[in-house]
Amino acid sequence: MMPKFVAVTQLDDEISASLRQRSERRREALTVLVGRLDRHKPSADLVDVLFALTSFEMFEALSVRNRTAKAVETLVLALVEQALIRYRKTGG
């Protein structure tokens, strides 16, 4: 369903703009959450990594080899945890 929707966005400027705005709101929400981890300026790199890991495109890419949605969720959560651990070790 989502790939078809993305294809439609390439044909319709209004839908495309709406999808971009929605994505940016998700990025802004992640920026707020990352900012809560550290009282300093949120790490743009961490926000970008979390944005990519939690995207539909990542979910779709991992939904192969008969992997269930629950298995994809478990894998993404593990990747997010690893990203957060690395961020904390390196100090952002």
Secondary structure, 3 states (H helix, E strand, C coil): CHHHHHHHHCCCHHHHHHHHHHHHHHHHHHHHHHHHHCCCCCCHHHHHHHHHHCCHHHHHHHCCCCCCHHHHHHHHHHHHHHHHHHHHHHCC
